[in-house]
Amino acid sequence: MKPLVVALFLAVAALPAQAEPETFTIDPNHTFPTFEYTHFGVSVQRGRFGKTTGKVTVDTAAKTGTVEAVIDATTVEAGPARLAEHLRSADFFDVAKHPTAVFKGSGFTFDGDKVKSVAGELTILGVTKPVTLTAVAFNCGQNPQKKRICGGDFATTIKRSDFGMSKFVPAVSDEVVLRIGVEAFKE
């Protein structure tokens, strides 16, 4: 019987180790959602949000994950202070009533160990709609303090009117490209 026990032990030891889910904290110093829209159909205008927080859990073995990213809409920037103030007003983000936008996702797709997209729900102005963020880039590594980090650039296109933000359409385009450049460190 001993040879059988040893053989079973060796067979189990030879199996690949199962990856454990990893939980990451979004780094607010290196995560900046941006948006792009057209103005009067002649130029692309860009803005960004200065603060994002949240958590990401990824299980590369099971090919699953979850994410919750909270974007502080009060930190919107778009060039001149006057424009940023207008974007914070009830005409656009209405930050007095809706100071955050939130993305919650659990529909991860992978290419090997790399995240390729995340399907979930985006909430802006209290309206929640399904969106899929597609990875333009995704990588993991270590920072100088030897802490595991993962990050990437994710993008989607939304219609702002779907979220109740229709002021000035079509002079300010209804379609908006949303990009989230994100870095997160392992807890």
C-alpha positions as CSV (number, residue, x, y, z in Angstrom):
1,M,0.0,0.0,0.0
2,K,2.9,2.4,0.7
3,P,3.9,2.7,-3.0
4,L,0.3,3.6,-3.9
5,V,0.2,6.3,-1.2
6,V,3.5,7.7,-2.4
7,A,2.3,7.6,-6.1
8,L,-0.9,9.5,-5.1
9,F,1.1,12.1,-3.2
10,L,3.4,12.6,-6.1
11,A,0.5,12.9,-8.5
12,V,-1.2,15.5,-6.4
13,A,2.0,17.4,-5.9
14,A,2.5,17.5,-9.7
15,L,-0.8,19.2,-10.2
16,P,-0.6,22.9,-11.0
17,A,-1.2,25.1,-8.0
18,Q,-4.6,26.7,-8.0
19,A,-4.4,30.5,-8.1
20,E,-6.2,32.2,-5.3
21,P,-8.4,35.3,-5.9
22,E,-6.4,38.5,-5.5
23,T,-7.9,41.7,-4.1
24,F,-6.5,45.0,-5.2
25,T,-7.1,48.6,-4.0
26,I,-7.5,51.2,-6.8
27,D,-4.6,53.7,-6.5
28,P,-6.2,57.1,-6.6
29,N,-2.8,58.6,-7.5
30,H,-2.6,56.7,-10.7
31,T,-6.2,56.2,-11.8
32,F,-7.8,58.9,-13.9
33,P,-11.1,58.4,-15.8
34,T,-11.3,60.6,-18.8
35,F,-14.0,61.5,-21.3
36,E,-14.1,62.8,-24.9
37,Y,-17.0,64.4,-26.7
38,T,-17.3,66.5,-29.8
39,H,-18.1,70.2,-29.6
40,F,-20.3,71.6,-32.5
41,G,-19.1,68.7,-34.5
42,V,-15.7,70.4,-35.2
43,S,-13.4,69.4,-32.3
44,V,-12.9,66.7,-29.7
45,Q,-12.9,68.0,-26.2
46,R,-11.5,66.1,-23.2
47,G,-12.0,66.1,-19.5
48,R,-11.0,64.0,-16.5
49,F,-11.8,63.2,-13.0
50,G,-9.1,63.8,-10.3
51,K,-10.2,61.1,-7.8
52,T,-11.2,57.5,-8.1
53,T,-11.4,54.9,-5.3
54,G,-12.5,51.2,-5.2
55,K,-11.6,47.6,-5.1
56,V,-10.9,44.9,-7.7
57,T,-10.8,41.1,-7.1
58,V,-9.4,38.9,-9.9
59,D,-9.2,35.1,-10.0
60,T,-7.2,34.2,-13.1
61,A,-7.6,30.5,-12.5
62,A,-11.4,30.7,-12.4
63,K,-11.5,33.5,-15.0
64,T,-13.7,35.6,-12.7
65,G,-13.5,39.0,-11.0
66,T,-15.4,41.9,-9.5
67,V,-14.8,45.6,-9.5
68,E,-16.3,48.6,-7.9
69,A,-14.9,52.0,-8.9
70,V,-16.2,55.2,-7.4
71,I,-15.5,58.3,-9.4
72,D,-15.6,61.6,-7.5
73,A,-17.6,63.7,-10.0
74,T,-16.8,66.9,-8.0
75,T,-13.2,66.6,-9.2
76,V,-14.1,67.0,-12.9
77,E,-11.5,69.0,-14.8
78,A,-11.7,70.3,-18.4
79,G,-9.4,73.2,-18.9
80,P,-10.7,76.6,-17.8
81,A,-12.2,76.8,-14.3
82,R,-15.4,78.2,-15.8
83,L,-15.9,75.1,-17.9
84,A,-15.3,72.8,-14.9
85,E,-17.8,74.7,-12.9
86,H,-20.3,74.3,-15.7
87,L,-19.7,70.6,-15.9
88,R,-20.4,70.3,-12.1
89,S,-23.7,72.2,-12.6
90,A,-27.2,70.7,-13.1
91,D,-26.7,71.0,-16.9
92,F,-24.2,68.1,-16.7
93,F,-23.0,66.1,-13.6
94,D,-25.1,67.9,-11.1
95,V,-22.6,67.2,-8.3
96,A,-24.7,68.9,-5.7
97,K,-27.2,65.9,-6.0
98,H,-24.9,63.3,-7.5
99,P,-21.3,63.7,-6.3
100,T,-20.2,60.3,-7.6
101,A,-20.4,58.0,-10.6
102,V,-20.0,54.3,-9.9
103,F,-19.0,51.3,-12.1
104,K,-19.7,47.9,-10.7
105,G,-18.6,44.9,-12.8
106,S,-18.5,41.2,-12.6
107,G,-18.5,40.0,-16.2
108,F,-14.8,39.5,-16.7
109,T,-13.4,38.0,-19.9
110,F,-9.8,36.9,-20.2
111,D,-7.1,36.1,-22.7
112,G,-4.9,33.8,-20.7
113,D,-4.2,35.7,-17.5
114,K,-5.0,39.1,-19.0
115,V,-8.3,40.8,-18.5
116,K,-9.8,41.7,-21.9
117,S,-13.1,43.2,-20.8
118,V,-15.4,43.8,-17.9
119,A,-19.1,44.0,-18.2
120,G,-21.1,45.7,-15.5
121,E,-23.3,48.7,-14.6
122,L,-22.4,52.3,-14.7
123,T,-24.4,54.8,-12.6
124,I,-24.3,58.5,-13.5
125,L,-26.9,61.0,-12.1
126,G,-28.6,58.2,-10.3
127,V,-29.3,56.3,-13.5
128,T,-27.8,52.8,-13.9
129,K,-27.1,51.3,-17.4
130,P,-25.1,48.2,-18.5
131,V,-21.7,48.9,-20.1
132,T,-18.7,46.9,-21.1
133,L,-15.3,48.3,-20.6
134,T,-12.8,46.9,-23.1
135,A,-9.1,46.6,-22.2
136,V,-6.9,48.5,-24.5
137,A,-4.0,47.4,-22.3
138,F,-3.7,45.3,-19.2
139,N,-0.5,44.2,-17.3
140,C,0.6,43.2,-13.8
141,G,4.0,43.5,-12.1
142,Q,5.7,44.9,-9.0
143,N,6.2,48.4,-7.9
144,P,9.6,49.6,-6.5
145,Q,8.4,48.6,-3.0
146,K,7.9,45.0,-4.3
147,K,4.1,45.2,-4.0
148,R,2.1,43.5,-6.7
149,I,0.2,45.9,-9.0
150,C,-2.1,45.5,-11.9
151,G,-3.4,48.1,-14.3
152,G,-4.6,49.0,-17.7
153,D,-6.5,51.3,-19.9
154,F,-10.2,50.5,-20.4
155,A,-12.6,52.2,-22.7
156,T,-16.3,52.3,-23.7
157,T,-18.7,54.6,-25.5
158,I,-21.9,55.7,-23.9
159,K,-24.7,58.0,-24.7
160,R,-25.0,60.7,-22.0
161,S,-28.7,61.1,-22.7
162,D,-29.2,57.5,-21.5
163,F,-28.1,58.8,-18.1
164,G,-30.4,61.9,-18.2
165,M,-27.6,64.2,-19.3
166,S,-29.0,65.6,-22.6
167,K,-28.4,69.4,-22.2
168,F,-27.0,70.9,-25.4
169,V,-27.3,67.8,-27.6
170,P,-26.3,67.8,-30.5
171,A,-24.0,70.8,-30.1
172,V,-22.2,68.9,-27.4
173,S,-22.3,65.3,-28.7
174,D,-24.5,62.7,-27.1
175,E,-21.8,60.0,-27.6
176,V,-19.0,60.2,-25.1
177,V,-15.9,58.0,-25.1
178,L,-15.1,57.0,-21.5
179,R,-11.6,55.8,-20.7
180,I,-10.3,54.6,-17.4
181,G,-6.6,54.4,-16.9
182,V,-6.3,52.4,-13.7
183,E,-3.6,51.0,-11.4
184,A,-4.4,48.9,-8.4
185,F,-2.1,47.4,-5.7
186,K,-2.6,44.1,-4.0
187,E,-3.8,44.3,-0.4
